[in-house]
Amino acid sequence: MADVVQVIETAVGGPVALVGQSMGGHTAMLVAAARPDLVSKLVLLESNAGGGTSAEYEVLGDFFRSWPVPFPDREAARAHLGDDPLPRAWVADLEERADGLWPRFDADVMVKTMNNVVVPRWAEWEGVNAPALVVYGEKGMFSAEEKSAFVVRGRNVQRVDLAGASHDGHLDAFDEWAAVLRAFLAGIQSCP
C-alpha cells in the first residue's frame, strides 16, 4: 500500500481515481480508507473486504509452482497454460531471459501476499468516503450474498455486474468493462 501512496504523491500529487482488480482492488480500497485525500473515486473489479483461507491461496500457489519454467518459447507456455484470456495474459507477460521465459512473480511471494487478504478489512471498507464503483463478473469468484454484503456495507457505492464475465472480466468482457469504467469516471450517475 505504501508504494501506491508514494506513486500518487510523487507522480500526480493526488487525488486520483484508483482502479484495482481482485487483490489490487483490495489494496486500492485500503489506500482509499487510509488516505482519502489521495482518492477521488474508487473502482473495484471482483474485489471485496477480504476473507477466505490460507489453504485457498496455497492451492493457487501450487498451481503457479507447477509451471514447468523456464518455458522454451511462448508456444510451449500456451500449450501448458491454455488459450483463454487469463492464460494469454500470463503468456504475454512472461519475461524473456537467457534460458527461456519466466513469470515476473515468485509463487511463494504471491501466496504470502495473498495471505494478507485473508484478514477481513470491513472497518476500512466502511470508512471509504470516495464514490465507489464495485464491478462483479456474473461468473466471478464471489457468491451473490458476498457481493450484496460488500455493496451494502459501503458508502456511496454503485454496483454493476458484467454478464458472462469471470473473475477476470477486464480480460474476458473487456468492452463491457471499459464502458462501465468510462461512464463512472466521466461522472455518469447510472453506469451501463
Helices and strands as residue ranges (DSSP letters): H 2-7, I 8-12, E 16-21, H 23-34, G 36-38, E 39-45, H 54-65, H 74-81, H 85-92, E 95-97, E 100-102, H 107-115, H 122-126, E 132-137, H 144-153, E 157-162, H 169-172, H 174-185
